[in-house]
Amino acid sequence: MAGRFLVTGGAGYVGSHLVAALLARGDACTVLDNFCTGHRAAVLPGAELVEGDLSDRALLDSVLACGPWDAVFHFAARSLVGESMRDPMLYFQENAGNGARLIDACIRHGVGRFVLSSTAALFGRPGREPLDETAPVEPGSAYGESKHMIERMLLWAERVHGLHSACLRYFNAAGADAEGRLGEDHRPETHLMPLVIDAALGRRERIDVFGDNFDTPDGTAIRDYVHVADLAAAHLLVLEPLRQRSVAYNLGTGGGNSVLEVIRAVERVSGRRVPMQRVGRRAGDPPVLVASSRGIAAELGWRPRYADLDGIVASALRWRETHPRGYGEN
């Protein structure tokens, strides 16, 4: 049976792919976005669009009053670690504060299920890899702390009001929609894979490799890269257990790839050389950050369908080749 869902931040990178997955199932979907980082062109035909900000309580009430809603998916957030360390109060106001307003509105309007796109940055600088759900929560940034605050709010929303929630923690979304409709278009772009692809395509002078003396096989830092369509699939899977209980899962490949492995994969897939320059480490960069998905695999059967790095790169490359100006809005 088709459902009806609200997706905050549904014009953003991961949120738009979740909307695509909902529409493919035949669900009704409303996107709420202020276009701070999202794009109008990323809202697919068939989805209702409401432009507005989560800080607007009256708007939230008017949207949620048009229920019933089968669930709310919450993607809207600021997500730049560096920016959060320069202006932590901005992240607490916009991420945690707006999260509180949204959760409160969901409670008041009888929403029973809430899915939070969280972050593995909750775990700070762990001493073990890959990270599972038992890893100590010690955010190493104001961004990670702001998402942890929302998770804590959801815990109390369940205890007091019975709102069941899912918190999904992951590091690096990557890749693009298989049909070529959606892709990664951040302004400015900060993610490694699209930056490496742009260097291969001659759209940037080079890629800087920050550190080549980490305790890893090739000396460069290892990170998790999960295809954005696999992340969308995980967000859908958690809807069923939310009928009975709240859940929290880490999403990852379990292995990760180094910076040099990503560069070599882009070179293989594109057939182009990637100009690069080795520079010093960035302060605070850990050698390895990889999440374990054993929990959600065991309980819900989720496994990345796009586990091959070259396949993830190929989808991202197609998007950037066919959309040289991203969504082309400016």
C-alpha positions in Angstrom: 0.0 0.0 0.0 1.3 3.4 -0.9 2.4 5.7 1.9 2.6 9.5 2.4 5.9 11.0 3.6 7.4 14.3 4.4 11.1 14.7 3.5 12.9 17.7 4.9 16.0 18.6 2.9 14.6 16.6 0.0 16.2 18.9 -2.5 19.7 18.0 -1.2 22.1 15.3 -2.2 21.0 12.3 -0.1 17.4 13.6 0.4 16.7 13.8 -3.3 17.7 10.2 -3.8 15.4 9.1 -1.0 12.6 11.0 -2.7 13.4 9.2 -5.9 13.2 5.9 -4.1 9.8 6.8 -2.5 8.3 7.9 -5.9 9.6 4.7 -7.5 7.6 2.7 -4.9 4.4 4.7 -5.7 4.4 6.7 -2.5 3.2 10.3 -2.1 6.1 12.6 -1.1 6.3 16.2 0.1 9.6 17.9 0.1 10.3 20.8 2.6 13.4 22.7 1.7 14.8 26.2 2.1 17.3 25.8 -0.8 20.2 26.8 1.4 22.2 24.0 -0.1 19.5 22.1 -2.1 18.4 22.6 -5.7 14.9 23.1 -7.2 15.9 20.9 -10.1 16.7 18.1 -7.7 13.0 17.8 -6.8 11.7 15.2 -9.2 8.3 15.5 -10.9 5.7 13.8 -8.8 6.9 15.2 -5.5 5.1 18.1 -3.9 7.4 21.0 -3.0 7.0 23.3 0.0 9.7 26.1 0.2 10.4 27.1 3.7 12.5 26.9 6.8 12.3 24.6 9.8 12.6 27.7 12.0 9.1 28.7 10.9 6.8 27.0 13.4 3.6 28.2 11.6 4.8 26.7 8.4 5.6 23.4 10.1 2.2 23.3 11.6 0.5 24.1 8.3 2.4 21.3 6.6 2.1 18.6 9.2 -1.6 19.5 9.8 -2.2 18.2 6.2 -1.8 14.6 7.5 -1.9 11.8 8.2 1.8 11.2 7.5 3.3 7.7 7.5 6.7 9.1 8.5 8.9 12.1 8.4 12.4 11.8 7.0 14.8 14.5 8.2 17.8 15.4 6.1 17.8 19.2 6.4 21.0 20.3 8.1 24.3 22.1 7.8 27.0 19.5 7.4 30.4 21.1 7.1 32.7 20.0 9.9 35.2 22.9 9.4 32.4 25.5 9.3 30.9 24.0 12.5 34.3 24.5 14.3 34.4 28.2 13.2 30.8 28.9 14.1 29.5 26.1 16.5 26.5 28.2 17.7 25.2 28.3 14.1 25.1 24.5 14.0 23.4 24.2 17.4 20.8 26.8 16.3 20.1 25.4 12.9 20.7 21.7 13.3 19.7 21.1 16.9 17.3 24.0 17.3 15.4 23.2 14.1 15.5 19.5 14.9 13.7 20.3 18.1 11.1 22.3 16.4 10.5 19.6 13.8 10.3 16.8 16.4 7.9 18.9 18.5 5.6 19.5 15.5 5.6 15.8 14.7 4.5 15.0 18.2 1.8 17.6 18.2 0.4 16.4 14.8 0.5 12.7 15.6 3.4 11.5 13.4 4.4 8.1 14.6 7.7 7.4 12.8 10.7 9.7 12.3 13.9 8.8 10.4 17.0 10.9 11.0 19.8 11.1 8.6 22.5 11.3 11.2 26.3 11.0 11.0 29.1 8.7 12.0 30.9 11.9 13.1 29.2 11.1 16.4 32.1 8.8 17.2 34.9 11.4 17.0 38.3 9.8 16.8 37.8 6.2 17.7 40.6 3.7 18.3 38.9 0.8 16.6 37.7 0.2 13.1 35.2 -0.5 11.7 32.8 1.5 13.9 29.7 -0.3 15.1 26.8 0.9 17.2 28.6 0.1 20.5 31.5 2.6 19.8 31.7 5.4 22.3 29.8 8.6 21.3 32.3 11.3 21.5 31.7 13.9 18.8 34.9 15.6 17.6 33.1 18.6 16.0 30.2 20.9 16.6 28.5 19.3 13.6 28.7 15.8 15.2 27.5 17.2 18.5 24.5 18.9 16.9 23.4 15.6 15.3 24.0 13.8 18.7 21.7 16.4 20.3 18.9 15.5 17.9 19.4 11.8 18.6 19.0 12.5 22.3 15.9 14.5 21.7 14.4 11.6 19.8 15.2 9.3 22.7 13.1 11.5 25.0 10.4 11.9 22.3 10.0 8.2 22.4 10.1 7.8 26.2 7.6 10.6 26.8 5.4 10.7 23.6 5.9 7.3 21.9 7.5 8.7 18.8 9.5 5.8 17.2 12.7 7.0 15.4 15.6 5.6 13.4 19.0 7.2 13.5 21.2 6.3 10.6 24.9 7.1 10.9 27.3 7.2 7.9 30.4 9.0 6.7 30.6 9.8 3.0 27.8 9.5 0.6 29.0 9.0 -3.0 27.8 8.3 -6.5 24.7 9.3 -8.4 21.3 8.2 -9.5 21.5 5.3 -12.0 19.0 7.1 -14.4 21.2 10.2 -14.4 18.5 12.5 -13.0 20.3 13.3 -9.7 23.8 13.8 -8.5 26.2 15.6 -6.2 26.2 19.4 -6.5 27.6 21.2 -3.4 28.5 24.8 -3.5 31.4 24.8 -2.6 32.2 21.2 -3.3 34.2 19.6 -0.4 33.8 15.9 -1.0 36.8 13.9 -2.3 35.2 11.9 -5.1 33.7 14.8 -7.1 36.8 16.9 -6.6 39.0 14.1 -8.0 36.6 13.7 -10.9 36.8 17.4 -11.6 40.6 17.3 -11.6 40.4 14.4 -14.1 38.0 16.4 -16.3 40.2 19.5 -16.2 37.8 21.5 -14.2 40.2 22.1 -11.4 44.0 22.4 -11.5 44.7 19.4 -9.3 43.7 17.5 -6.2 45.6 18.0 -3.0 46.4 14.8 -1.0 46.5 15.8 2.6 49.1 13.6 4.1 50.9 10.5 2.8 52.4 9.1 6.0 49.4 7.8 7.8 49.5 4.3 9.2 47.7 2.8 6.3 48.8 0.5 3.4 49.6 3.4 1.0 50.1 6.1 3.5 46.9 8.1 2.7 43.8 8.3 4.8 41.1 5.7 4.5 37.4 6.7 4.4 34.0 5.0 3.9 32.2 5.7 0.6 28.6 4.4 0.4 26.6 4.8 -2.7 23.8 7.3 -2.2 21.2 4.9 -3.6 22.2 2.3 -0.9 21.8 5.0 1.7 18.3 5.7 0.4 17.4 2.0 0.5 18.5 1.9 4.2 16.2 4.8 5.0 13.3 2.9 3.5 14.2 -0.4 5.3 13.9 1.1 8.8 10.3 2.0 8.3 9.1 -1.5 9.2 10.8 -1.9 12.6 9.6 1.6 13.5 6.1 0.3 13.7 7.2 -1.4 17.0 10.4 0.3 18.3 13.2 2.8 17.7 16.5 1.8 16.1 19.9 3.2 15.4 22.3 1.8 12.8 25.6 2.6 11.3 25.9 2.4 7.5 29.2 1.6 5.8 31.1 -0.8 3.6 33.2 -2.2 6.5 36.4 -1.6 4.6 36.8 1.8 3.1 39.2 3.2 0.5 42.2 5.4 0.7 42.6 8.7 -1.0 45.0 7.2 -3.5 42.6 4.3 -4.2 39.9 6.8 -5.1 42.3 8.7 -7.4 43.3 5.5 -9.1 39.7 4.4 -9.5 38.8 7.7 -11.2 41.8 7.3 -13.5 40.7 3.8 -14.4 37.1 4.7 -15.0 37.7 8.0 -16.8 40.8 7.0 -18.8 42.3 10.3 -17.7 45.2 11.2 -15.5 44.4 13.0 -12.2 46.9 15.8 -11.5 47.6 15.7 -7.8 49.9 17.3 -5.2 50.9 15.8 -1.9 50.6 18.3 0.9 50.8 18.2 4.7 48.2 16.6 6.9 45.2 18.6 8.1 45.0 19.0 11.8 42.9 16.3 13.5 42.6 14.0 10.5 42.5 10.4 11.7 44.1 7.7 9.5 40.9 5.6 9.2 37.2 6.3 9.5 35.0 3.3 8.5 31.6 2.3 9.7 30.4 -1.2 10.2 26.9 -2.1 8.9 26.8 -5.5 10.7 23.8 -4.4 12.8 21.5 -3.4 10.0 22.7 -6.3 7.9 21.8 -8.9 10.6 18.5 -7.4 11.6 17.1 -6.0 8.3 19.3 -7.6 5.6 20.8 -4.3 4.3 24.0 -4.6 2.3 25.4 -2.1 -0.2 24.4 -3.1 -3.7 27.1 -0.8 -5.1 30.0 -2.1 -3.1 32.6 -1.8 -5.9 34.5 1.5 -5.8 34.8 1.6 -9.6 31.0 1.3 -10.0 30.4 4.2 -7.5 33.0 6.3 -9.4 31.4 5.5 -12.7 28.0 6.8 -11.6 29.5 9.9 -10.2 31.5 10.5 -13.3 28.5 10.1 -15.6 26.7 12.8 -13.6 29.5 15.3 -13.7 30.2 14.7 -17.4 26.5 15.3 -18.3 26.0 18.1 -15.8 29.1 20.3 -16.0 27.2 23.0 -14.2 25.5 20.7 -11.7 21.9 21.6 -11.6 22.7 24.8 -13.5 20.9 27.2 -11.3 23.8 29.7 -11.0 
